Amino acid sequence: MTQYGNTWLSYGGSARLVLALAVLAVAVALACAGTRFHRPVRLPRPGRALTAGMLAAWVVSIGAFFGGLAVYALQVQHDHLEKPAAANPIQFVTFTAALILFLIVFAATDRSLRVRM
């Protein structure tokens, strides 16, 4: 029986450089496109039905997330996989960047708490 747990292949050699250049090119293109807009682009506001649908989808997705989390926790407990995680230096940077981004958005928005969230 084949195990598919170790199928991750990271980029190596010149593929790393090509990927970095492609991502940089997309970022530069989007930044240039953003500077060409001379006024803010306003999107139409959703109606009552669409707002209710989005809120319902949000509530269902939160429930599905916690349901999946419970299933994974039970599976980990069943398979006795409770080992300490390996050191991950990127996790701290990622969470710190997410927190800083949240604080910037929260501080830069001059509207109510509902709009900020």
GROMACS elastic network, one bead per residue, 0.5 to 0.9 nm:
[ bonds ]
;  ai    aj funct       b0    kb
    3     6     6  0.76076   500
    3     7     6  0.89106   500
    4     7     6  0.58888   500
    5     8     6  0.81406   500
    6     9     6  0.85061   500
    9    12     6  0.87386   500
   10    16     6  0.88969   500
   11    14     6  0.83355   500
   11    15     6  0.57072   500
   11    16     6  0.54359   500
   11    19     6  0.84217   500
   12    15     6  0.56392   500
   12    16     6  0.56887   500
   12    17     6  0.87763   500
   13    16     6  0.60429   500
   13    17     6  0.75331   500
   14    17     6  0.51731   500
   14    18     6  0.62696   500
   14    19     6  0.86373   500
   15    18     6  0.50357   500
   15    19     6  0.60422   500
   15    20     6  0.84975   500
   16    19     6  0.51799   500
   16    20     6  0.61136   500
   16    21     6  0.85802   500
   17    20     6  0.50901   500
   17    21     6  0.60826   500
   17    22     6  0.85131   500
   18    21     6  0.51754   500
   18    22     6  0.60946   500
   18    23     6  0.86385   500
   19    22     6  0.51004   500
   19    23     6  0.61758   500
   19    24     6  0.85053   500
   20    23     6  0.52368   500
   20    24     6  0.60763   500
   20    25     6  0.85681   500
   21    25     6  0.60220   500
   21    26     6  0.86227   500
   22    25     6  0.50716   500
   22    26     6  0.62898   500
   22    27     6  0.86434   500
   23    26     6  0.51906   500
   23    27     6  0.61989   500
   23    28     6  0.86697   500
   24    27     6  0.50576   500
   24    28     6  0.61286   500
   24    29     6  0.85376   500
   25    28     6  0.51597   500
   25    29     6  0.60867   500
   25    30     6  0.86017   500
   26    29     6  0.50715   500
   26    30     6  0.61491   500
   26    31     6  0.85345   500
   27    30     6  0.52090   500
   27    31     6  0.60986   500
   27    32     6  0.86096   500
   28    31     6  0.50270   500
   28    32     6  0.60935   500
   28    33     6  0.85077   500
   29    32     6  0.51799   500
   29    33     6  0.61222   500
   29    34     6  0.85382   500
   30    33     6  0.50006   500
   30    34     6  0.60325   500
   30    35     6  0.87032   500
   31    34     6  0.50103   500
   31    35     6  0.63714   500
   31    36     6  0.89426   500
   32    35     6  0.52405   500
   32    36     6  0.66200   500
   33    36     6  0.53670   500
   33    37     6  0.71936   500
   34    37     6  0.57754   500
   34    38     6  0.89479   500
   35    38     6  0.74684   500
   37    40     6  0.71015   500
   37    41     6  0.80272   500
   42    45     6  0.88248   500
   46    49     6  0.79680   500
   46    50     6  0.57762   500
   46    51     6  0.60641   500
   47    50     6  0.54401   500
   47    51     6  0.61062   500
   47    52     6  0.86077   500
   48    51     6  0.51172   500
   48    52     6  0.60899   500
   48    53     6  0.85415   500
   49    52     6  0.51575   500
   49    53     6  0.61287   500
   49    54     6  0.86484   500
   50    54     6  0.60899   500
   50    55     6  0.85740   500
   51    54     6  0.51406   500
   51    55     6  0.62098   500
   51    56     6  0.85597   500
   52    55     6  0.51656   500
   52    56     6  0.60857   500
   52    57     6  0.85712   500
   53    56     6  0.50601   500
   53    57     6  0.60877   500
   53    58     6  0.85039   500
   54    57     6  0.50699   500
   54    58     6  0.60870   500
   54    59     6  0.86898   500
   55    59     6  0.62402   500
   55    60     6  0.86232   500
   56    59     6  0.51627   500
   56    60     6  0.61529   500
   56    61     6  0.85345   500
   57    60     6  0.50844   500
   57    61     6  0.59913   500
   57    62     6  0.85765   500
   58    61     6  0.51806   500
   58    62     6  0.62763   500
   58    63     6  0.87027   500
   59    62     6  0.52300   500
   59    63     6  0.63133   500
   59    64     6  0.86845   500
   60    63     6  0.50621   500
   60    64     6  0.61034   500
   60    65     6  0.85669   500
   61    65     6  0.60329   500
   61    66     6  0.86562   500
   62    65     6  0.50471   500
   62    66     6  0.63401   500
   62    67     6  0.85464   500
   63    66     6  0.52900   500
   63    67     6  0.60558   500
   63    68     6  0.85670   500
   64    68     6  0.60210   500
   64    69     6  0.84063   500
   65    68     6  0.51892   500
   65    69     6  0.60647   500
   65    70     6  0.86413   500
   66    70     6  0.61222   500
   66    71     6  0.86264   500
   67    70     6  0.51650   500
   67    71     6  0.63436   500
   67    72     6  0.87339   500
   68    71     6  0.50488   500
   68    72     6  0.61560   500
   68    73     6  0.85297   500
   69    72     6  0.51589   500
   69    73     6  0.61075   500
   69    74     6  0.86360   500
   70    73     6  0.50542   500
   70    74     6  0.61894   500
   70    75     6  0.86072   500
   71    74     6  0.51810   500
   71    75     6  0.61941   500
   71    76     6  0.86661   500
   72    75     6  0.50231   500
   72    76     6  0.61144   500
   72    77     6  0.85405   500
   73    76     6  0.51566   500
   73    77     6  0.61789   500
   73    78     6  0.85243   500
   74    77     6  0.50662   500
   74    78     6  0.59870   500
   74    79     6  0.85855   500
   75    79     6  0.60564   500
   75    80     6  0.83913   500
   75    81     6  0.86003   500
   76    79     6  0.52532   500
   76    80     6  0.59564   500
   76    81     6  0.52204   500
   76    82     6  0.66545   500
   77    80     6  0.51347   500
   77    81     6  0.65264   500
   77    82     6  0.68771   500
   78    81     6  0.79446   500
   79    82     6  0.85148   500
   80    83     6  0.83172   500
   82    85     6  0.88351   500
   83    86     6  0.89685   500
   85    88     6  0.81359   500
   88    91     6  0.57774   500
   88    92     6  0.77668   500
   89    92     6  0.60704   500
   89    93     6  0.72017   500
   90    93     6  0.52419   500
   90    94     6  0.61258   500
   90    95     6  0.86996   500
   91    94     6  0.51051   500
   91    95     6  0.61781   500
   91    96     6  0.84683   500
   92    95     6  0.53420   500
   92    96     6  0.60406   500
   92    97     6  0.85439   500
   93    96     6  0.51027   500
   93    97     6  0.60515   500
   93    98     6  0.85755   500
   94    97     6  0.51728   500
   94    98     6  0.61955   500
   94    99     6  0.86456   500
   95    98     6  0.50390   500
   95    99     6  0.61269   500
   95   100     6  0.85834   500
   96    99     6  0.51035   500
   96   100     6  0.61447   500
   96   101     6  0.85581   500
   97   100     6  0.50986   500
   97   101     6  0.60652   500
   97   102     6  0.85431   500
   98   101     6  0.51043   500
   98   102     6  0.61410   500
   98   103     6  0.86303   500
   99   102     6  0.50849   500
   99   103     6  0.61943   500
   99   104     6  0.86424   500
  100   103     6  0.50638   500
  100   104     6  0.61393   500
  100   105     6  0.86457   500
  101   104     6  0.50868   500
  101   105     6  0.62015   500
  101   106     6  0.84525   500
  102   105     6  0.52376   500
  102   106     6  0.59984   500
  102   107     6  0.85401   500
  103   107     6  0.59739   500
  103   108     6  0.83892   500
  104   107     6  0.51601   500
  104   108     6  0.58646   500
  104   109     6  0.84813   500
  105   108     6  0.51715   500
  105   109     6  0.61165   500
  105   116     6  0.73199   500
  106   109     6  0.56821   500
  106   110     6  0.83803   500
  106   113     6  0.84712   500
  106   116     6  0.57848   500
  106   117     6  0.78916   500
  107   110     6  0.74253   500
  107   116     6  0.87782   500
  109   112     6  0.82143   500
  109   115     6  0.80792   500
  109   116     6  0.63228   500
  110   115     6  0.89930   500
  110   116     6  0.83006   500
  111   114     6  0.80439   500
  111   115     6  0.61180   500
  111   116     6  0.68124   500
  112   115     6  0.54230   500
  112   116     6  0.64472   500
  112   117     6  0.89007   500
  113   116     6  0.50114   500
  113   117     6  0.62644   500
  114   117     6  0.53857   500
